[in-house]
Amino acid sequence: MRKKILVILLTLALLLGSVCTVHAVGGYYYFLWPVPTCAKMSAGYDDGRNHCAIDIPAAGGSSVIASAAGQVTYVNSSCTHNYGKRYNCCNSIGRVIKIQHFDTINGSPVTTRYGHLSDIYVSVGDYVQAGQVIGTVGSTGYSTGNHLDFKMYAGDQVVDAGPFLQIPADLTYTGSDWANNGAYLTQLKSYNNTVYGGTAIISITTSGISVEPSTPAPTKNYIAMTGAFSYPILLIAGTPFNITGTCVSNTTIKTVKARIVDSIGVSRFAKQVNVNADAYNIENLASSLKFDKLSGGEYIYEVLASDGTDEYTLIYRPFRVSPDATIIAASDCTHPSDIKPGQSFKIAGTVAATSNITNLTAQIVDTNSTAVFSKTVNPNTVTYNLSGVDADMKFNQLAEGKYQYIVTATDSANNTVKVIDDTFYVDKRTRITGEVTISGLGAIGISQSSLSSPYVERTLKIDTDLSMENPSLSYQWYADDMPIKDETGESLYISKSLLDKCISVKITGTGNYFGTIESEKTQKVTSNKNLISEIIGAEYDYSINLAKQTVGPVLPGTTAKTLMDGVISTDVFNGCYDQQNQKLGDDDILKTGDSLRLMLFDKIVVLKYYVAVLGDITCDGKVSVIDARKILQGALNLLRLDGMYFDAADVNFDGKVNVTDARKVLRVALSLDNLTL
């Protein structure tokens, strides 16, 4: 059964006690399709390029709308060109807008990004309505043609916007380069988020959008909370709490379940009932959720309902149980990270205490420990919404630099707690965020001829998964936490001096980017002898060259099965593939350029070693006069032979390509000689 996350517009109302009551708009809420005049998609989320966005190939000048209500938090209109280019002449996303919305996904605020725009009609700090025209489609930045690059974030994490978008019923996929999107289009339509079908009559104004379907819009089933409902924020251990609220549906509610889940995902208390009605009061489940039996820790209060087909998350609220009196910042608090000069930031969220909060101070402090802005209030309640100090925290007036956003609260028992202490930067540049890892360390096999070598030659490479596209970066490699002199490239050749050391790398944003991300340290780089004793332990026929990323060489006529049978640790490989990425059958003859691969999920290539077939320079699996001619050109430095081509050409196994190799291949082509391993 597919679980749907219900995104509900919420109005917060504070109650006495560390409790919050929410007024919800009944029914499903979906983010609007951002280019309503274009029901096409040319690339989708996770299409194999770490793209993580949806491309909508609308005509240049088409209106782009705000997908939901919110505040504009970022605008960059600096890109100077507006036509398709295959290189990055400015910032890669071109003219771009970001909007932070009032909606959340699992408690994290939602932000949408609109890239490659032509015109921009909004400014930082503007509040926009759902459907308001914010700009037009263009081809600015690293773009090959007019389209909108639409991306969604939950907090700092990129998420697939598909489950939350209104999907045009007649949406089609027009891409050709990224075949995964045929499957992604099917996935989008499976969400059942379609809101209009056929040719819709669409009216666009600067204040919003209206859609009048030419055919009746499908009725969407929903189950949602209606009116007010309660949830805990902070409880003292042993304190009871009573849940309240009513869920309603336009269909039959089959079951409702309420539960308390601890920090490791274990249900401490749960109750499910059969409803078979269109409304249900969840207070009937209260006696089964024994809040007073919880020990100190972090928990989630969750309510789910099912109509027999889909399961809906109605309430999902983290809360804390404390053994002693305390003060906390609830999970709905907003936290600044990096903002641009002149950009506003909205402070919101709840501070909760186990006794009345008598004093609360919010501050923005600079690197000299000077409070640039400060506001103190005396609420004398157990909860306080930080929106009450928002007007006094003037983020848009801060000069560039490093700051701290600090909130300190004191309760009636004279407990003082710093509930928020966030470091953030005001900078016109963009901070790099994401993850950096090191690949290439794993050794799969070593040839018999290399057993006397003092170390295994290999090259380590940097893999990044960043939340921005094509940032400008610098690199520094480290051995046992010490920088390696002159090693500032995207790869590191492992030399003898790096044996028995742990390797790491730092990437740093440059130019229009800033910030540093460091990889985890590798295991110690071991010597050849250690690798032999730990990994090999047996003889085998074919070697894998870790430095050249090649396997073999093999004789002409060798089949895929013969190679697989002759490679140690065959169980880690998925098989052999041709240059068109088609998997070879057991009896298929290998050609130079085929590859031996380890794959994850039959999609992600983890290890790839190119096959070298002796004498086969033309990659047709056999030896001919043309191969001899190419090897001779290589011997005379008229043709560069690297990697698998070098291994294929070196038929005399003397570590070089010369006229003797060409002569032997010619004799083999004329059936005057044979190749042997």
C-alpha positions in Angstrom: 0.0 0.0 0.0 1.5 3.3 -1.0 1.8 5.9 1.7 1.0 9.4 0.8 2.4 12.4 2.7 -0.4 14.9 3.3 0.8 18.5 3.0 -1.7 20.6 4.9 -1.9 24.4 5.3 -1.7 25.0 9.0 -2.6 27.9 11.3 -0.9 27.6 14.7 -2.7 28.5 17.9 -1.0 28.3 21.3 -2.7 26.6 24.2 -1.8 26.7 27.9 0.7 23.9 28.5 3.4 22.6 26.2 0.8 21.7 23.6 -0.1 23.0 20.2 -3.5 23.1 18.4 -3.6 23.2 14.6 -6.4 24.3 12.3 -6.2 22.3 9.1 -7.7 22.9 5.6 -9.5 19.7 4.8 -8.6 17.8 1.6 -5.4 17.2 -0.4 -3.1 20.1 -1.2 -0.6 19.8 -4.1 2.0 22.2 -5.4 1.0 23.7 -8.8 2.7 22.6 -12.0 5.0 25.6 -12.5 4.5 26.1 -16.2 0.8 25.6 -16.7 0.9 26.1 -20.5 3.3 23.2 -21.0 2.4 19.6 -20.3 5.9 18.3 -21.3 8.9 17.0 -19.4 12.4 16.6 -21.0 14.3 15.4 -17.9 13.2 14.2 -14.5 14.4 13.6 -10.9 17.3 11.2 -10.5 17.8 10.6 -14.3 21.4 9.3 -14.0 23.2 12.7 -14.1 22.6 13.6 -10.4 20.1 16.1 -11.9 17.6 16.0 -9.1 15.1 18.3 -10.8 12.3 18.3 -13.4 12.9 20.0 -16.7 9.9 21.5 -18.5 10.7 22.4 -22.1 8.3 25.3 -22.6 8.6 28.0 -25.2 10.8 31.0 -24.4 8.7 33.6 -22.7 6.1 31.2 -21.2 4.9 32.3 -17.8 6.4 30.6 -14.7 4.2 30.6 -11.6 4.9 30.2 -7.9 4.0 26.6 -7.1 2.6 27.5 -3.7 2.4 30.6 -1.5 5.6 31.7 0.3 8.4 34.3 0.5 11.1 34.9 -2.1 14.4 34.1 -0.4 16.8 34.2 -3.3 17.0 35.9 -6.7 20.0 35.9 -9.1 19.5 37.8 -12.4 23.2 38.3 -13.2 23.4 35.9 -16.1 24.1 37.9 -19.3 23.0 35.4 -22.0 19.7 33.9 -22.8 20.3 31.2 -25.4 21.3 27.6 -25.5 25.0 26.9 -24.6 26.8 23.8 -23.8 29.3 25.5 -21.5 28.9 27.6 -18.4 29.6 31.2 -19.1 28.2 32.5 -15.8 26.3 30.6 -13.0 25.1 27.2 -14.2 21.5 27.6 -13.2 21.2 31.0 -15.0 18.6 33.5 -13.7 17.0 31.8 -10.8 14.4 32.3 -8.0 13.9 30.4 -4.7 10.7 30.6 -2.7 10.4 29.3 0.9 6.8 28.1 1.5 4.7 27.8 4.5 4.3 24.0 3.9 6.5 21.4 5.4 7.6 17.8 4.5 8.2 15.8 7.7 8.6 19.0 9.6 11.2 20.6 7.3 10.2 23.8 5.4 9.7 23.4 1.7 11.6 25.6 -0.8 11.2 25.5 -4.6 13.7 26.7 -7.1 13.0 28.0 -10.7 16.1 28.0 -13.0 17.2 29.2 -16.4 14.6 32.0 -16.4 14.5 34.8 -19.0 12.6 37.4 -17.0 12.2 37.8 -13.3 9.2 39.7 -11.8 9.9 39.3 -8.1 12.5 40.4 -5.5 14.0 39.0 -2.4 11.5 39.4 0.5 8.4 39.5 -1.6 5.5 37.3 -0.5 3.8 35.5 -3.4 0.6 33.7 -3.8 0.2 30.2 -5.3 -0.2 30.7 -9.1 1.4 34.2 -9.2 3.5 34.7 -12.2 7.1 35.2 -11.0 9.0 35.1 -14.3 9.3 33.6 -17.8 11.0 30.5 -19.3 14.4 31.1 -20.8 17.7 29.4 -21.5 20.1 31.3 -19.3 23.1 29.6 -17.6 24.3 26.1 -18.6 21.4 25.3 -20.8 20.9 23.8 -24.2 17.5 25.4 -24.9 14.5 27.0 -23.5 13.2 25.2 -20.4 12.4 25.5 -16.7 14.6 23.6 -14.2 12.3 23.0 -11.3 13.7 21.7 -8.0 12.3 21.1 -4.5 14.0 21.1 -1.1 12.8 19.9 2.3 15.1 21.9 4.6 18.5 21.5 3.1 17.8 18.2 1.3 16.7 18.0 -2.3 13.6 15.9 -2.7 11.6 14.5 -5.6 8.9 17.1 -6.3 6.8 14.5 -8.1 4.7 13.2 -5.1 3.7 16.8 -4.2 3.0 18.3 -7.7 -0.2 18.6 -9.6 0.6 16.6 -12.7 -1.1 17.5 -16.0 -3.1 14.4 -17.1 -1.7 14.8 -20.6 1.9 15.1 -19.5 4.4 13.7 -22.1 8.1 13.0 -22.1 10.0 14.6 -24.9 13.6 13.9 -23.8 16.0 11.6 -25.7 19.3 11.7 -23.9 18.2 10.3 -20.5 16.1 7.1 -21.1 15.3 6.7 -17.4 12.6 9.4 -17.7 10.3 7.2 -19.6 10.0 5.3 -16.3 9.9 8.5 -14.3 6.9 9.8 -16.3 5.0 6.6 -15.5 6.0 7.1 -11.9 4.7 10.7 -11.9 1.3 9.6 -13.3 1.1 6.8 -10.7 0.9 9.4 -7.9 -2.7 10.2 -9.1 -2.0 13.9 -8.7 -3.6 14.9 -12.0 -5.9 17.9 -11.7 -7.0 18.6 -15.3 -7.1 16.6 -18.5 -7.1 17.1 -22.2 -6.8 20.7 -23.4 -7.4 23.0 -20.4 -8.5 26.6 -20.6 -5.9 28.5 -18.6 -6.1 32.2 -17.6 -2.9 33.8 -16.2 -2.5 37.1 -14.6 0.2 38.7 -12.5 -1.8 37.8 -9.3 -2.5 34.2 -10.0 -3.8 31.4 -12.3 -7.1 29.8 -12.9 -7.6 26.5 -14.6 -10.9 25.6 -16.2 -10.8 21.9 -17.4 -12.3 21.2 -20.8 -13.4 17.9 -19.3 -14.6 17.4 -15.7 -11.6 17.2 -13.3 -11.4 13.8 -11.6 -12.7 13.6 -8.0 -9.7 13.1 -5.7 -10.2 11.0 -2.6 -8.8 12.4 0.6 -8.7 11.8 4.3 -7.6 14.9 6.4 -7.8 16.4 9.8 -10.5 19.1 10.1 -10.9 21.8 12.7 -8.5 21.8 15.7 -6.3 19.0 16.9 -3.7 18.8 19.6 -0.2 17.3 19.8 2.6 17.4 22.4 5.8 19.4 22.1 7.4 18.9 25.5 6.3 16.7 28.4 7.8 15.9 31.8 8.1 12.1 32.3 5.0 10.8 34.0 2.7 13.5 32.6 -0.4 12.3 30.8 -1.5 13.9 27.5 -4.9 13.7 25.8 -5.0 13.7 22.0 -7.9 15.4 20.2 -9.1 16.0 16.7 -11.3 14.7 13.9 -10.5 13.4 10.5 -12.9 13.5 7.6 -13.0 12.0 4.1 -15.0 12.3 0.9 -14.9 8.5 0.8 -15.1 5.7 3.4 -12.4 5.7 6.1 -11.6 2.1 6.6 -9.1 2.3 9.4 -7.4 4.9 11.7 -4.2 4.2 13.6 -2.5 6.3 16.2 0.9 5.5 17.6 4.0 6.8 19.5 7.3 5.9 17.9 10.7 6.2 19.7 13.9 7.5 18.2 14.9 4.1 16.8 11.6 3.5 15.0 10.0 1.2 17.6 6.2 1.7 18.3 5.9 2.1 22.0 2.1 2.4 22.0 -0.3 2.0 19.1 -4.0 1.5 18.5 -5.8 0.8 15.2 -9.6 0.7 14.8 -11.9 -0.2 12.0 -14.0 2.9 11.1 -16.0 2.4 7.9 -17.4 5.9 8.1 -16.6 9.3 6.5 -15.4 10.9 9.8 -13.7 9.8 13.0 -12.8 11.4 16.4 -9.3 10.3 17.2 -9.9 11.1 20.9 -11.4 7.6 21.0 -7.8 6.3 20.7 -6.4 8.4 23.6 -6.6 5.8 26.3 -4.2 3.5 24.3 -1.5 6.1 23.9 0.1 6.2 27.3 2.2 9.3 27.2 2.7 9.1 31.0 4.5 5.8 30.7 7.2 7.2 28.4 10.8 7.6 29.7 12.9 10.6 28.8 13.8 10.8 25.0 12.7 11.9 21.6 9.4 10.5 20.1 7.0 11.0 17.2 3.2 11.1 17.6 1.7 9.9 14.4 -1.9 9.4 13.1 -2.5 7.4 9.9 -5.7 6.5 8.1 -6.6 4.3 5.2 -9.4 4.2 2.6 -8.5 0.6 1.8 -6.3 1.6 -1.2 -4.0 4.3 0.1 -2.7 5.2 3.5 -2.6 8.9 4.5 -0.3 10.5 7.1 -2.6 12.9 9.0 -0.4 14.0 11.9 3.4 13.6 12.2 4.8 15.5 15.1 8.1 15.0 16.9 8.1 15.7 20.7 10.3 15.3 23.7 9.8 13.7 27.1 12.2 15.1 29.8 12.9 13.6 33.2 13.5 17.1 34.5 12.3 20.7 34.0 13.7 22.1 30.8 13.2 24.5 27.8 13.5 23.5 24.2 13.1 24.8 20.6 10.4 22.7 18.9 11.0 21.0 15.5 9.0 23.7 13.7 11.6 26.5 14.4 13.2 28.0 11.4 17.0 28.2 11.2 19.1 30.6 9.0 22.0 29.0 7.1 23.4 31.3 4.4 21.6 34.4 3.1 22.5 37.0 0.5 23.2 40.6 1.4 19.8 42.4 1.6 17.9 39.1 1.9 15.2 38.7 4.5 14.7 35.7 6.7 11.6 34.9 8.6 11.9 33.7 12.2 9.2 31.3 13.3 8.6 28.3 15.4 7.8 27.4 19.0 9.9 27.5 22.2 8.4 25.3 24.9 9.1 24.9 28.6 7.9 22.7 31.4 7.0 25.8 33.4 6.2 29.4 32.3 8.8 31.2 30.2 9.5 34.4 32.0 12.2 35.8 29.8 13.2 35.2 26.2 15.9 36.9 24.2 16.7 36.6 20.5 19.9 38.0 19.1 22.0 38.2 16.0 25.7 38.3 17.1 28.7 39.1 15.0 32.2 37.6 15.3 33.2 40.3 17.9 30.4 38.9 20.2 28.5 42.1 19.6 24.7 41.8 19.4 23.8 43.5 16.1 20.1 43.1 16.8 18.4 42.0 20.0 14.9 41.6 21.3 13.7 40.5 24.8 10.1 39.5 25.7 8.4 38.3 28.8 5.7 35.9 27.7 4.9 34.1 31.1 3.4 31.2 29.2 4.8 27.7 28.7 5.1 28.2 24.9 6.2 31.2 22.8 6.1 31.6 19.1 9.2 33.2 17.8 7.3 35.1 15.1 6.8 37.6 17.9 10.5 38.7 17.6 10.8 38.4 13.8 10.3 42.1 13.1 13.3 42.9 15.3 15.8 40.5 13.7 16.6 42.5 10.6 18.6 40.0 8.5 18.2 42.1 5.4 20.3 44.9 7.0 23.3 42.7 7.9 26.7 43.3 6.2 28.6 40.4 4.7 30.2 38.2 7.3 29.7 35.4 9.8 27.0 35.6 12.5 25.2 33.6 15.2 21.4 33.6 15.7 20.9 32.9 19.4 17.7 32.4 21.4 18.0 32.1 25.2 15.0 31.5 27.5 14.5 31.5 31.3 11.6 29.8 33.0 9.9 30.5 36.3 12.2 28.1 38.1 15.2 30.2 37.0 16.4 27.6 34.5 18.2 29.4 31.6 18.7 27.5 28.4 20.2 28.6 25.0 17.6 26.8 22.9 19.0 28.0 19.5 22.6 28.7 18.6 22.9 28.8 14.8 26.0 29.9 12.8 25.1 31.5 9.4 26.8 33.6 6.8 25.7 36.7 4.9 27.6 36.3 1.6 26.9 37.1 -2.0 28.4 33.8 -2.9 26.8 30.4 -2.6 28.0 27.9 0.0 28.7 24.4 -1.4 26.7 21.7 0.4 26.5 18.0 -0.1 28.9 15.1 0.2 32.3 14.2 -1.1 33.6 10.6 -1.3 36.7 8.8 -2.6 36.5 6.0 -5.1 39.1 3.7 -6.6 40.6 2.2 -3.5 39.2 -1.3 -3.8 41.6 -3.9 -5.3 39.9 -6.9 -7.0 42.9 -8.8 -8.3 46.6 -8.7 -9.0 48.4 -10.4 -11.9 51.0 -13.1 -11.2 53.6 -10.9 -12.8 53.0 -8.2 -10.3 53.5 -10.3 -7.1 57.0 -9.0 -6.6 55.9 -5.3 -6.9 56.3 -3.3 -3.6 52.8 -1.8 -3.9 49.6 -1.9 -6.0 49.4 1.0 -8.4 46.1 2.7 -8.4 44.5 6.1 -8.7 41.9 7.5 -6.3 39.2 9.8 -7.6 36.8 12.3 -6.1 33.0 11.7 -6.3 30.7 14.5 -5.3 27.0 14.7 -4.6 26.4 18.4 -4.2 23.1 20.3 -4.0 24.2 22.8 -6.8 25.3 22.1 -10.3 28.8 22.7 -11.6 30.2 24.8 -8.8 33.8 26.2 -9.1 36.0 24.1 -6.7 39.5 23.6 -5.5 40.9 20.4 -4.0 43.5 19.3 -1.4 44.4 15.7 -0.7 45.5 14.6 2.8 47.5 11.7 4.2 46.9 11.0 7.9 45.4 14.5 8.2 48.5 16.2 6.7 48.2 18.0 3.3 50.0 16.2 0.5 52.2 18.7 -1.3 51.1 19.7 -4.8 48.2 17.2 -4.7 45.4 19.6 -5.6 43.7 17.8 -8.5 40.6 15.7 -8.9 42.6 12.5 -8.6 45.5 11.2 -6.5 48.0 8.7 -7.7 49.0 6.3 -4.9 52.8 6.3 -4.6 55.0 4.3 -2.2 55.2 7.2 0.2 51.4 6.9 0.8 51.5 3.3 1.9 50.0 2.6 5.4 48.3 6.0 5.5 44.7 7.0 5.6 43.7 9.3 2.7 41.1 12.1 2.7 40.3 15.1 0.5 38.8 18.5 1.1 36.9 20.5 -1.6 36.5 24.2 -1.3 34.2 26.5 -3.2 35.9 29.2 -5.2 34.8 32.2 -7.3 31.0 32.5 -6.8 31.1 29.7 -4.2 32.5 29.3 -0.7 32.6 26.7 2.1 34.6 23.4 2.5 33.5 19.8 2.6 35.8 17.0 3.7 35.5 13.3 2.9 35.7 10.5 5.3 39.2 9.0 5.6 39.9 5.8 3.7 41.3 2.7 5.3 45.0 2.5 5.3 46.5 2.0 1.8 48.0 -1.5 2.1 51.0 -3.0 0.4 50.9 -5.6 -2.3 51.8 -8.4 0.2 49.0 -7.5 2.5 46.6 -7.5 -0.4 47.8 -10.8 -1.6 47.3 -12.5 1.7 43.9 -10.8 2.4 42.3 -10.9 -1.0 43.9 -13.3 -3.4 45.0 -16.5 -1.8 44.7 -18.4 -5.1 46.0 -18.5 -8.7 44.0 -17.2 -11.6 44.4 -16.5 -15.3 43.4 -12.9 -15.9 44.6 -9.8 -14.0 42.9 -6.5 -13.3 45.2 -3.5 -13.7 44.0 -1.1 -11.0 46.0 1.9 -12.4 44.9 1.5 -16.1 41.4 0.2 -15.2 41.8 -2.7 -17.7 41.3 -6.4 -17.5 43.3 -9.0 -19.4 44.7 -9.1 -22.0 42.8 -12.1 -23.4 43.3 -14.0 -26.6 41.1 -13.4 -29.6 38.0 -15.6 -29.5 37.7 -15.5 -25.7 34.1 -15.6 -24.5 32.6 -13.6 -21.7 32.2 -16.8 -19.6 35.9 -17.7 -20.1 36.9 -14.3 -18.8 34.5 -14.4 -15.8 35.7 -17.9 -14.9 39.3 -16.7 -15.0 39.0 -13.6 -12.7 39.2 -13.9 -9.0 36.3 -12.6 -6.9 34.0 -13.2 -9.9 31.1 -13.1 -7.5 31.4 -9.3 -7.1 30.9 -8.7 -10.8 27.7 -8.5 -12.7 29.2 -9.6 -16.0 30.7 -8.3 -19.3 29.1 -5.4 -21.4 29.7 -4.1 -24.9 30.4 -0.5 -25.7 26.6 0.1 -26.2 26.1 -0.9 -22.6 24.4 -4.2 -23.5 25.2 -7.2 -21.3 27.0 -10.0 -23.1 25.9 -13.6 -23.1 28.2 -16.4 -21.9 29.1 -17.4 -25.4 29.6 -13.9 -26.8 33.2 -13.2 -28.1 35.0 -10.4 -26.3 36.3 -7.3 -28.2 38.7 -4.6 -27.0 36.5 -2.0 -25.4 34.1 -4.3 -23.8 34.0 -4.0 -20.0 33.8 -6.1 -16.9 31.5 -4.4 -14.4 30.2 -4.3 -10.9 26.8 -2.7 -10.8 24.3 -1.7 -8.0 20.6 -2.1 -8.7 21.5 -3.0 -12.3 22.0 0.7 -12.9 24.8 2.3 -11.0 28.3 1.4 -12.2 30.6 0.9 -9.2 33.6 -0.7 -10.9 34.4 -0.9 -14.6 37.5 -2.5 -16.2 37.9 -2.4 -20.0 38.8 -5.6 -21.7 42.0 -5.7 -23.9 42.0 -8.4 -26.6 45.6 -9.1 -27.8 46.1 -7.6 -31.2 42.5 -6.2 -31.5 43.0 -2.5 -31.9 40.0 -2.0 -34.1 37.6 -3.5 -31.4 36.1 -6.2 -33.6 37.3 -9.2 -31.6 39.8 -10.5 -34.2 43.3 -9.7 -35.6 43.7 -8.2 -39.0 46.1 -6.3 -41.2 44.4 -3.1 -40.1 45.3 -3.9 -36.5 49.0 -4.4 -37.5 49.0 -1.1 -39.3 47.6 0.8 -36.3 50.1 -0.9 -33.9 52.9 0.2 -36.3 51.5 3.8 -36.2 51.6 3.6 -32.4 55.2 2.3 -32.5 56.1 5.3 -34.7 54.3 7.8 -32.4 51.8 8.5 -35.1 48.9 7.1 -33.0 48.4 7.3 -29.3 47.7 3.9 -27.7 46.7 4.2 -24.0 45.0 1.9 -21.5 43.2 -1.1 -23.1 44.7 -0.2 -26.5 48.2 -0.3 -25.2 47.6 -3.7 -23.5 46.1 -5.0 -26.7 49.0 -3.8 -28.8 51.8 -5.1 -26.5 51.6 -8.6 -27.8 55.2 -9.4 -26.7 54.5 -8.4 -23.1 57.6 -6.2 -22.8 55.8 -3.1 -21.5 56.1 -1.1 -24.7 54.6 -1.0 -28.2 57.2 -1.3 -31.0 57.7 -2.5 -34.5 58.1 -6.1 -33.3 54.6 -6.1 -32.0 53.3 -4.8 -35.3 55.2 -7.5 -37.2 53.9 -10.3 -35.0 50.3 -9.1 -35.4 50.7 -9.0 -39.1 52.0 -12.6 -39.1 49.0 -13.6 -37.0 46.7 -11.8 -39.4 48.3 -13.8 -42.3 48.0 -17.1 -40.4 51.8 -17.3 -40.1 52.0 -17.1 -36.3 49.8 -17.5 -33.2 49.3 -15.3 -30.1 49.8 -16.9 -26.7 49.5 -15.7 -23.1 
